[in-house]
Amino acid sequence: MRFLVLVITLFLGLGLAEAAPAKPAHNKSAPAKSAPAKTPAKSAPSKAPAKSNNSKSVTKKTDAQINEQKNALKKLESDLAKKRQELAMLETEERGVLNTISLLDQNLNQTRNYLNELAKNESLLERTLVQLAADIDSLDRKIGDRKEVMKKRIRTLYVNGRSSEAKVLYSLLTQEGNPERQVYWVHHILYQDREEIEYLQSLVQERDEKKQQEQSHLSDLKNLRSKKAVEEKGLVSQMSGQEKMLKSLKQDQNMQRRALQEFEQNQKTMLALIKKLEERRKKEIEEAKKAEAARKAREKAAKEKGKKLPPPPPKVTKPKVTVAESVKGPKCTPLEGDIISQYGLQEHPVLHIMTRNLGVEIRGKRGASVRAAAAGSVVMVGEIDGRGPSVIIEHAGGTYSVYGHMKSIRVQEGKEVRNCEEIGEVGDVASLNGIKLYFQVSEGTQTIDPLQWLKTK
């Protein structure tokens, strides 16, 4: 009778546990359970715990994805805050027209990217909530089933007591048979009630944990949707602001003049940079020639005098000679995408004024790789006015290729690069119209059409 009272007390306790979250148990894993049976022949192991463990594994994987996307959002929020701070400074400083347009454009692109990430997080949380709801329903059904089993068990104990099970135990212990089999069934009958109660407790605990996760994810989803609404409203405002500025640029001759001066100054800076690199290359070649001539003169003088040659002077570093295959082709298109600005004289796509382009612009996608157009040596990695983070590669014969508006750069100065080797990622820094690559080619100090150069062998 004492055992019957204990079982009923535990069962009522489980009923009360549903009204409040269950406290974490020391042993969270649910061992394989057996359904209660009046006789050993009717007992069978339950498969429910295996499904529960599989559900926990899926939940952990989903939680890891949610945490990963949360971290990505934090980084985007940090980058976006910096860009908006830079943009706010423009209101208190006299900044260039092109720089202002560029920052506006970068801010718009980052806002769009942030909105895309918010949408991905929203979608993932919605799918997770659907799965949690299904898991909770499944656990509720299992808890209901186990409760019905326990009710029947309590009713049986109340009507028959434990005398019927005592007879079964006595029979198992006195009859002849496999001793191990007998021990198994004795253990099974003695412990099956406790195991049923423990299994029911584990189901209730798991259900409560999933309800807590559901509430947490619902709160996250609400915050995400609130952020998304604010960002979408801000995006419309930013687009309107950029549109007004571009409209003013078209109508304000003073702004157009300033924009043209900035553009031309950026072009001059680029030409001066290439000129400096070419002068350095020629100087290295000249020094190498002088060193070689001096060496031959010393050898000739020593030979005429019949004297032993003196030790050679310190070795003079010769200019880097890039791989000859770099001019034989086939060359590599540095970025797959549409050409949005051609080489030479044409109307600027953003400023709507006639400009002379030193290179071409190729539309890019976020995360796309930029590749070296030909084998060569990296002679410069740095920031260039109007081009943002850039790479310049020197090819055989004094040909230079320039890669601008890079988001990230994966090569260093002095590094030899192969044909079509990845050198970085395309971006929108210092761009006036989104993600793109600025690609320029110069033979010596003379710029040429990059698209035609790519076709030559």
C-alpha positions in Angstrom: 0.0 0.0 0.0 2.9 2.3 0.8 4.3 1.8 -2.8 0.8 2.7 -4.2 0.8 6.0 -2.3 4.3 6.8 -3.6 3.3 6.2 -7.2 0.1 8.3 -6.9 2.1 11.1 -5.2 4.7 11.1 -8.0 2.0 11.1 -10.7 0.2 14.0 -9.1 3.5 15.9 -8.9 4.0 15.5 -12.6 0.6 17.0 -13.2 1.5 20.0 -11.1 4.8 20.4 -12.9 3.0 21.3 -16.1 1.7 24.5 -14.5 5.3 25.7 -13.9 8.7 25.2 -15.7 10.4 22.1 -14.6 13.7 22.4 -12.8 16.7 21.0 -14.6 17.4 17.4 -13.7 20.9 16.1 -13.0 20.4 13.4 -15.5 19.0 14.9 -18.7 19.4 12.0 -21.0 16.3 9.7 -21.2 17.4 6.0 -21.0 15.5 3.4 -23.0 12.2 2.7 -21.3 9.9 -0.3 -21.3 6.1 0.0 -21.4 4.4 -1.5 -18.3 3.0 -5.0 -18.6 1.1 -7.4 -16.4 3.2 -10.3 -17.4 6.8 -10.5 -18.8 5.6 -11.7 -22.2 3.7 -8.5 -22.8 6.6 -6.1 -21.9 8.4 -4.3 -24.8 11.1 -1.6 -24.9 9.8 1.9 -25.8 11.4 3.7 -28.9 10.3 7.2 -27.8 13.6 8.2 -26.1 15.6 7.6 -29.3 13.3 10.1 -31.2 13.7 12.6 -28.3 17.5 12.4 -28.6 17.3 13.0 -32.3 15.1 16.0 -31.8 17.6 17.4 -29.3 20.4 17.0 -31.9 18.4 18.9 -34.5 17.6 21.7 -32.0 21.3 22.1 -31.1 22.2 22.4 -34.8 19.5 25.0 -35.3 20.6 27.0 -32.3 24.2 27.0 -33.6 22.9 28.4 -36.9 21.0 31.1 -35.1 24.0 32.1 -33.0 26.2 32.2 -36.1 23.7 34.6 -37.8 23.5 36.7 -34.7 27.3 37.2 -34.7 27.1 38.1 -38.4 24.5 40.7 -37.7 26.5 42.2 -34.9 29.5 42.7 -37.3 27.2 44.3 -39.9 25.7 46.6 -37.3 29.2 47.7 -36.2 30.2 48.4 -39.8 27.0 50.2 -40.5 27.4 52.4 -37.4 30.9 53.5 -38.6 29.6 54.4 -42.0 26.7 56.4 -40.6 29.1 58.2 -38.3 31.3 59.2 -41.3 28.2 60.3 -43.1 27.1 62.4 -40.2 30.4 64.2 -40.2 29.7 65.4 -43.7 27.1 67.7 -42.3 29.7 69.6 -40.2 32.6 69.5 -42.6 33.2 70.8 -46.1 33.8 67.5 -48.0 34.2 66.8 -51.7 31.2 66.1 -53.9 32.5 62.7 -55.0 33.4 61.7 -51.5 30.0 62.5 -50.3 28.3 60.6 -53.1 30.6 57.7 -52.5 29.8 57.5 -48.7 26.1 57.8 -49.5 26.4 54.9 -51.9 28.4 52.7 -49.5 25.9 53.4 -46.7 23.0 52.4 -49.0 24.7 49.2 -50.0 25.5 48.3 -46.4 21.9 49.0 -45.4 20.6 46.7 -48.1 23.1 44.0 -47.0 22.0 44.4 -43.4 18.3 44.1 -44.4 19.1 40.9 -46.3 20.8 39.5 -43.2 17.8 40.5 -41.1 15.5 38.7 -43.5 17.6 35.6 -43.3 17.5 35.6 -39.5 13.8 36.2 -39.6 13.3 33.2 -41.9 15.5 31.0 -39.8 13.6 31.9 -36.6 10.3 31.3 -38.3 11.3 27.9 -39.4 12.7 27.1 -35.9 9.5 28.2 -34.2 7.4 26.0 -36.6 9.7 23.0 -35.7 9.5 23.8 -31.9 5.7 24.0 -32.1 5.6 20.6 -33.8 8.1 19.2 -31.2 6.0 20.5 -28.3 2.8 19.0 -29.8 4.6 15.7 -30.2 5.8 15.8 -26.5 2.3 16.7 -25.3 0.9 13.6 -27.1 3.6 11.4 -25.6 3.0 12.9 -22.1 -0.8 12.2 -22.5 -0.1 8.6 -23.6 2.2 8.0 -20.7 -0.3 9.5 -18.3 -3.0 7.1 -19.5 -0.6 4.2 -19.0 0.1 5.4 -15.4 -3.6 5.8 -14.7 -4.2 2.2 -15.7 -1.2 1.1 -13.7 -2.5 2.9 -10.6 -5.9 1.4 -11.1 -4.5 -2.0 -11.3 -2.4 -1.6 -8.2 -5.5 -0.3 -6.3 -7.6 -3.2 -7.4 -5.1 -6.1 -7.2 -2.3 -4.7 -5.0 1.1 -6.2 -5.7 0.0 -9.8 -4.9 -0.3 -10.8 -8.6 3.3 -9.6 -9.3 4.5 -11.4 -6.2 3.1 -14.6 -7.7 4.9 -13.9 -11.0 8.2 -13.3 -9.2 7.8 -16.4 -7.1 7.1 -18.4 -10.3 10.2 -16.9 -12.0 12.5 -17.7 -9.1 11.2 -21.3 -8.6 10.8 -22.6 -12.1 13.7 -24.0 -14.1 15.2 -22.1 -17.0 17.9 -19.8 -18.1 19.2 -18.0 -14.9 20.1 -14.8 -16.8 16.7 -14.6 -18.4 15.1 -15.1 -15.0 17.2 -12.3 -13.4 16.3 -10.0 -16.3 12.5 -10.4 -15.8 12.8 -10.1 -12.0 14.7 -6.8 -12.4 12.2 -5.6 -15.0 9.1 -6.2 -12.9 10.7 -4.6 -9.8 11.9 -1.4 -11.5 9.4 -0.8 -14.4 7.2 1.5 -12.3 10.1 3.8 -11.3 11.4 3.9 -14.9 8.0 4.9 -16.2 7.8 7.8 -13.8 11.4 8.9 -14.6 10.6 8.7 -18.3 7.4 10.8 -17.8 9.4 13.4 -15.9 12.0 13.6 -18.7 9.3 14.2 -21.2 7.8 17.0 -19.1 11.2 18.6 -18.6 12.0 18.5 -22.3 8.6 20.0 -23.2 9.2 22.8 -20.7 12.7 23.5 -22.1 11.3 23.7 -25.6 8.6 26.1 -24.5 11.3 28.3 -23.0 13.2 28.2 -26.3 10.0 29.1 -28.1 9.4 32.2 -25.9 13.1 33.3 -26.4 12.9 32.9 -30.2 9.5 34.7 -30.3 11.2 37.7 -28.4 14.1 37.6 -30.9 11.7 37.5 -33.8 9.8 40.5 -32.5 13.1 42.5 -32.1 14.2 41.5 -35.6 11.0 42.6 -37.2 11.2 45.9 -35.3 14.8 46.5 -36.6 13.8 45.5 -40.1 10.9 48.0 -40.2 13.2 50.8 -39.0 15.9 49.9 -41.5 13.4 49.7 -44.4 12.0 53.1 -43.5 15.6 54.5 -43.2 16.5 53.0 -46.6 13.7 54.8 -48.3 14.9 58.1 -46.7 18.5 57.5 -47.7 17.6 56.7 -51.3 15.5 59.9 -51.3 18.5 61.9 -50.0 20.9 60.5 -52.5 18.4 61.1 -55.3 18.0 64.8 -54.2 21.8 65.3 -54.1 22.3 63.8 -57.6 19.4 66.0 -58.9 21.1 69.0 -57.3 24.3 68.0 -59.0 22.7 67.9 -62.4 21.2 71.4 -61.9 23.9 73.1 -59.9 26.7 74.2 -62.2 29.0 75.0 -59.3 28.6 71.5 -57.9 29.2 70.1 -61.4 32.4 72.1 -61.7 33.6 71.0 -58.3 32.8 67.3 -59.1 34.7 67.6 -62.4 37.7 69.1 -60.7 37.8 66.3 -58.1 37.4 63.7 -60.9 40.2 65.2 -62.9 42.4 65.5 -59.8 41.9 61.8 -59.1 42.9 61.0 -62.7 46.1 63.0 -62.4 46.9 61.2 -59.1 46.6 57.9 -60.9 48.7 58.9 -63.8 51.4 60.3 -61.4 51.4 57.1 -59.5 52.0 55.0 -62.7 54.7 57.5 -63.8 56.5 57.1 -60.5 56.4 53.3 -60.7 57.7 53.4 -64.3 60.5 55.7 -63.3 61.5 53.4 -60.5 61.5 50.4 -62.9 63.7 52.2 -65.5 66.1 53.3 -62.7 66.4 49.7 -61.5 67.1 48.6 -65.1 69.7 51.4 -65.6 71.5 50.5 -62.3 71.6 46.9 -63.2 73.1 47.7 -66.6 75.8 49.9 -65.0 76.6 47.2 -62.5 77.0 44.6 -65.3 79.1 47.0 -67.4 81.4 47.7 -64.4 81.8 44.0 -63.7 82.8 43.3 -67.3 85.3 46.2 -67.3 87.0 44.9 -64.2 87.2 41.4 -65.7 88.7 42.8 -68.9 91.3 44.9 -67.0 92.4 42.0 -64.9 92.7 39.8 -67.9 95.0 42.3 -69.7 97.3 42.6 -66.7 97.3 38.9 -66.2 96.4 39.3 -62.6 94.1 37.2 -60.5 90.7 38.7 -60.3 89.8 40.5 -57.0 86.8 39.3 -55.0 83.5 40.4 -56.7 81.8 43.4 -55.1 78.5 43.1 -53.3 75.9 41.7 -55.5 73.6 44.4 -57.0 69.9 43.5 -56.9 68.5 43.3 -60.4 65.1 44.6 -61.2 62.4 41.9 -61.0 61.8 40.2 -64.3 58.2 38.9 -64.5 57.4 35.6 -66.1 57.5 35.8 -69.9 54.2 33.9 -70.2 52.5 37.0 -68.8 52.5 38.7 -72.2 51.8 35.5 -74.2 48.3 35.0 -72.9 45.7 33.8 -72.6 45.0 36.6 -70.2 42.3 36.5 -67.5 39.2 38.7 -67.1 39.7 40.0 -63.6 36.0 39.9 -62.7 32.9 38.4 -64.2 30.3 41.0 -64.8 28.8 43.7 -67.1 31.0 46.5 -68.3 29.3 49.6 -66.9 31.9 52.2 -67.9 34.1 52.0 -71.0 37.6 53.3 -71.7 38.0 56.8 -73.2 35.8 59.9 -73.5 32.1 59.4 -72.5 29.3 60.6 -70.2 29.9 59.7 -66.6 27.1 57.4 -65.5 26.5 59.2 -62.1 27.8 62.7 -62.6 26.3 63.0 -66.1 29.3 65.1 -67.3 31.8 64.3 -70.1 34.9 62.6 -68.7 37.9 60.7 -70.0 38.1 57.3 -68.4 41.6 55.8 -67.9 40.1 52.3 -67.5 36.9 50.4 -67.4 34.4 49.6 -64.6 33.0 46.1 -64.2 29.8 45.5 -62.1 30.4 43.0 -59.3 28.4 40.9 -56.9 29.1 41.0 -53.1 31.8 38.5 -52.2 33.0 38.0 -55.8 36.7 37.3 -56.3 39.1 39.6 -58.2 41.9 37.8 -60.2 45.2 39.0 -61.7 44.7 39.5 -65.4 48.2 38.1 -66.1 51.3 36.9 -64.3 53.4 39.6 -62.7 54.7 41.2 -59.6 52.7 43.2 -57.1 54.3 46.7 -57.0 51.7 48.5 -54.9 49.0 47.8 -52.4 47.2 50.8 -50.8 44.5 53.5 -51.0 44.3 55.5 -54.1 42.2 58.7 -54.3 38.9 58.0 -56.2 39.7 54.2 -56.4 39.8 53.2 -52.8 41.8 50.1 -51.7 43.8 49.1 -54.8 46.4 46.7 -56.2 48.9 47.5 -59.0 50.6 44.6 -60.7 53.7 45.0 -63.0 53.9 42.7 -66.0 56.8 42.0 -68.3 57.9 44.9 -70.5 56.7 47.7 -68.2 52.9 47.0 -68.4 50.9 47.8 -65.3 47.4 46.6 -64.4 45.3 48.4 -61.7 42.5 46.9 -59.6 40.4 49.5 -57.6 37.4 49.6 -55.2 38.6 46.4 -53.5 36.8 45.3 -50.3 39.7 43.0 -49.2 43.2 42.4 -50.6 45.0 39.0 -50.3 48.4 39.9 -51.8 51.4 41.9 -50.6 53.9 44.1 -52.3 56.7 42.2 -53.9 54.6 39.0 -54.2 54.8 37.2 -57.6 51.3 36.3 -58.9 50.3 33.7 -61.5 47.9 34.3 -64.3 44.3 34.3 -63.0 45.4 34.1 -59.3 42.9 35.5 -56.8 44.1 38.8 -55.4 41.1 39.9 -53.3 37.4 40.6 -53.2 35.4 43.3 -55.1 33.8 46.1 -53.0 32.2 49.5 -53.1 34.8 51.7 -51.3 35.1 55.0 -53.0 32.6 53.9 -55.6 29.8 56.2 -56.7 27.5 53.5 -58.0 27.6 50.3 -56.0 29.9 47.3 -56.0 32.3 47.3 -59.0 35.9 46.8 -60.0 38.0 49.6 -61.5 40.4 48.0 -64.0 43.1 50.0 -65.8 46.1 49.0 -68.0 49.1 51.1 -68.8 52.0 50.4 -71.1 54.7 52.4 -69.5 52.9 55.7 -68.6 50.5 55.4 -71.5 47.0 54.0 -70.7 45.4 51.7 -73.1 42.0 50.1 -73.5 42.0 47.2 -70.9 39.5 45.2 -72.9 41.6 45.2 -76.0 44.7 44.4 -74.0 43.0 41.3 -72.6 42.5 40.0 -76.1 46.1 40.4 -77.2 48.6 37.5 -76.8 
